[in-house]
Amino acid sequence: MAHARKRFGQHFLHDPAVIERIVHAIAPAAGEHLVEIGPGRGALTHRLLAQPIASLDTIEIDRDLAAALASDLRHDPRCVVHPTDALTFDLASLAARYGTRLRLVGNLPYNISTPLLFHWLQSAPALRDLHVMLQREVVARITAAPGTAEYGRLTVMLAPWVRSERLFDIGPGAFQPPPRVWSSILRMSVRTEPAFAVPPSFAKVVAAAFSHRRKTLRNALRGVATAAQIEACGLDPGARPQQVKPADFAALAAAAACGSAATQAPASPSGGAIG
């Protein structure tokens, strides 16, 4: 049996009751195409393949585990094991090959969970939903409501693209070796259209606001948006960033961009600024 490798952040799910609960939450249906991230020893993989799905592509960075899983599942033509890094895997191309949106499942390494989520959302049109295991505190942040202590940059940046729901928690004993933290199952339903228009400066404004959580909007966004622009969006410049809804951050970003463009020197036909 393969041992967990610290450099990959491996914690293998082995509790049958938890696995059944996850499969029930996913509810795989006939004809669907699933992608499993980090199948490890294949405990969840086998249960997914027991469902009437059309295909299951698994992405495993540990080549020894990938080889063992490929050998184990060699008689099931629906399953393809990709021995590669999920941060570089092209989900959009896979979805185009199947001609449908994919359903993503995974026990994510906690040390790269946030980069993985944002990498996948670059291919949002290729995805229908995600059911992922994350550290409980991270799931609390993703699903937080405005005005709560957990609400922050991660909540806001994901909000335009997905509807997030914490399904249930999983104790350390469900994994081998057991992690030092609790986990949660998160369902992220990918929106067919963003919840609101996302200006190019959205990420910049959100990052500026939450880099100074205890400051007011007026102070946190100094040099990014003026008090007048904040008020024009119907917001109090004296409010804290954690009180601002995701759509209002988008409005702030749009207002700030318009104000910035208005103060710039007009461009010459050659592309340089005049005067």
C-alpha positions in Angstrom: 0.0 0.0 0.0 1.3 3.4 -1.0 2.3 5.7 1.9 1.2 9.3 2.0 3.7 11.9 0.9 4.0 15.1 2.8 5.1 17.1 -0.2 1.8 16.4 -1.9 -0.2 17.0 1.2 -1.8 13.6 1.0 -4.5 12.4 3.4 -6.3 9.4 2.0 -10.1 9.2 2.6 -11.0 5.7 3.8 -14.2 5.9 5.9 -16.9 4.0 3.9 -19.8 6.0 5.6 -18.2 9.3 4.6 -17.6 8.1 1.1 -21.2 7.0 0.7 -22.4 10.3 2.0 -20.2 12.2 -0.6 -21.5 10.0 -3.5 -25.1 10.6 -2.3 -24.4 14.4 -2.3 -23.0 14.3 -5.8 -25.8 12.1 -7.1 -24.0 11.1 -10.3 -26.4 10.4 -13.1 -26.3 8.4 -16.3 -24.4 10.0 -19.1 -22.5 12.5 -16.9 -18.7 13.1 -17.2 -16.9 13.4 -13.9 -13.4 14.5 -13.1 -11.8 13.4 -9.8 -8.9 15.4 -8.4 -6.4 13.5 -6.3 -8.0 10.0 -6.3 -5.1 8.6 -4.1 -5.7 5.0 -3.5 -9.1 5.0 -5.3 -11.6 4.6 -2.4 -13.9 7.3 -3.8 -13.0 6.4 -7.4 -14.5 2.9 -7.1 -17.7 4.2 -5.7 -18.1 6.8 -8.4 -17.5 4.1 -11.1 -20.3 2.0 -9.5 -22.7 4.8 -10.7 -24.1 4.9 -14.2 -21.7 7.7 -15.4 -20.3 8.0 -18.9 -16.7 8.7 -17.9 -14.4 9.4 -15.0 -11.1 11.2 -15.6 -8.9 11.2 -12.6 -5.9 13.6 -12.1 -3.2 12.3 -9.8 0.2 14.1 -9.4 1.8 11.1 -7.6 2.9 9.0 -10.4 3.2 5.8 -8.3 -0.4 6.2 -7.1 -1.5 7.0 -10.7 0.2 3.9 -12.1 -1.4 1.6 -9.4 -4.8 3.1 -10.0 -4.5 2.8 -13.7 -3.6 -0.9 -13.3 -6.4 -1.5 -10.9 -9.0 0.1 -13.2 -7.6 -1.1 -16.5 -10.7 -3.2 -17.3 -13.1 -0.2 -17.0 -13.0 1.8 -20.3 -14.9 4.7 -18.7 -11.9 5.6 -16.5 -8.8 7.5 -17.6 -6.0 8.2 -15.1 -4.0 11.3 -15.9 -0.6 11.4 -14.0 -0.3 15.1 -13.9 -0.7 18.3 -11.8 -4.3 19.6 -11.5 -2.9 23.1 -11.6 -1.9 22.6 -15.2 -4.6 20.2 -16.5 -6.8 21.7 -19.3 -10.4 21.2 -18.2 -11.8 23.3 -21.1 -10.2 20.9 -23.7 -11.6 17.9 -21.9 -15.1 19.4 -21.8 -14.9 20.2 -25.5 -13.9 16.7 -26.3 -16.9 15.3 -24.4 -19.2 18.1 -25.7 -20.7 18.8 -22.3 -19.9 20.5 -18.9 -17.9 18.5 -16.4 -18.6 17.7 -12.8 -15.5 18.1 -10.6 -14.9 16.0 -7.4 -11.9 16.0 -5.2 -10.1 15.8 -1.9 -7.9 18.9 -2.3 -4.5 19.4 -0.8 -5.0 22.1 1.7 -1.7 23.9 0.8 -2.9 24.6 -2.8 -6.7 24.6 -2.5 -7.2 28.3 -3.2 -4.9 28.4 -6.3 -6.7 25.3 -7.6 -10.2 26.9 -7.2 -9.2 30.0 -9.1 -7.4 28.0 -11.8 -10.5 25.9 -12.4 -12.8 29.0 -12.5 -10.7 30.3 -15.4 -12.5 27.4 -17.2 -15.9 28.1 -15.6 -18.0 27.5 -18.8 -16.6 24.0 -18.9 -17.8 23.1 -15.4 -21.3 22.4 -14.0 -20.4 22.0 -10.4 -17.6 21.1 -7.9 -17.9 18.9 -4.8 -14.6 19.3 -3.0 -13.2 18.5 0.5 -11.4 21.5 2.0 -10.2 22.6 5.4 -13.3 23.6 7.4 -12.1 27.1 8.0 -11.6 27.7 4.3 -15.2 26.5 3.5 -16.5 28.8 6.2 -14.8 31.7 4.4 -16.1 30.8 1.0 -19.7 30.5 2.2 -19.6 33.5 4.6 -22.2 36.2 4.6 -21.4 39.9 4.6 -20.9 41.3 8.1 -19.5 38.0 9.5 -15.9 37.5 10.8 -15.2 34.9 8.1 -16.4 37.1 5.2 -13.4 38.3 3.1 -11.5 38.4 -0.1 -12.0 34.7 -0.9 -15.8 35.0 -0.5 -16.0 38.1 -2.7 -13.7 36.8 -5.5 -15.7 33.6 -5.9 -19.2 35.1 -5.6 -19.6 36.2 -9.3 -18.9 32.7 -10.6 -20.4 30.2 -8.2 -23.1 29.5 -5.7 -21.4 27.9 -2.7 -22.9 25.7 0.0 -21.3 23.8 2.9 -22.8 20.3 3.0 -21.3 18.6 6.0 -18.1 18.3 8.1 -15.6 15.4 8.2 -13.5 14.6 11.2 -9.8 13.8 10.9 -10.4 10.1 11.6 -11.9 9.7 8.1 -8.5 10.1 6.6 -5.2 8.2 6.7 -3.0 9.7 8.0 -5.5 11.9 9.9 -5.0 15.7 9.3 -4.7 18.0 12.2 -7.9 19.9 11.2 -11.5 19.2 10.3 -12.6 19.2 6.7 -15.9 20.1 5.1 -17.6 19.1 1.8 -18.3 22.2 -0.3 -20.7 22.2 -3.2 -20.0 25.0 -5.8 -22.6 25.3 -8.5 -21.1 27.2 -11.4 -23.2 30.0 -12.8 -24.0 29.9 -16.5 -23.6 33.7 -16.4 -21.7 35.8 -13.7 -24.0 37.0 -10.9 -23.0 40.6 -11.9 -20.7 42.4 -14.3 -17.1 42.0 -13.3 -14.9 45.0 -14.2 -11.2 44.4 -15.0 -10.2 46.2 -11.7 -12.5 44.1 -9.5 -9.7 42.0 -8.1 -7.5 45.1 -7.5 -10.3 46.8 -5.5 -11.2 43.7 -3.5 -7.5 43.1 -2.7 -7.0 46.7 -1.6 -10.0 46.6 0.6 -9.2 43.4 2.5 -5.6 44.1 2.9 -6.7 46.6 5.5 -9.8 44.8 7.1 -9.9 47.1 10.1 -9.8 50.3 8.1 -12.8 52.1 6.7 -13.4 51.9 2.9 -12.3 55.5 2.7 -8.9 54.6 4.1 -8.5 51.1 2.7 -9.2 52.3 -0.8 -7.1 55.5 -0.7 -5.5 55.9 -4.1 -8.0 53.4 -5.6 -11.4 55.0 -5.1 -12.4 58.4 -3.7 -14.9 59.0 -1.0 -17.2 60.6 -3.6 -17.0 57.4 -5.8 -17.8 55.3 -2.8 -20.8 57.4 -1.9 -21.9 57.3 -5.6 -22.2 53.5 -5.3 -24.6 54.0 -2.3 -22.0 53.0 0.2 -20.8 54.6 3.4 -17.1 55.6 3.1 -16.9 54.9 6.9 -18.1 51.2 6.4 -15.7 48.3 6.9 -14.8 46.1 3.9 -16.5 43.0 5.5 -19.9 44.9 5.4 -19.8 45.3 1.6 -21.6 42.8 -0.7 -19.8 41.3 -3.7 -21.9 43.2 -6.2 -21.1 46.4 -4.5 -17.4 45.8 -4.8 -18.0 45.4 -8.6 -19.8 48.7 -8.6 -16.9 50.3 -6.8 -14.4 48.9 -9.2 -16.5 50.2 -12.2 -16.8 53.7 -10.6 -13.1 53.8 -9.8 -12.1 52.8 -13.3 -14.4 55.5 -14.8 -12.9 58.1 -12.5 -9.4 57.1 -13.4 -10.1 57.2 -17.1 -11.6 60.6 -16.8 -8.5 62.1 -15.3 -6.1 60.6 -17.8 -4.6 62.7 -20.6 -6.2 61.8 -24.0 -4.3 59.4 -26.2 -2.7 60.6 -29.4 -3.3 58.6 -32.6 0.2 57.2 -32.1 -0.8 55.8 -28.8 1.1 58.1 -26.6 -0.3 60.6 -24.1 -0.6 64.2 -25.4 1.1 67.0 -23.4 
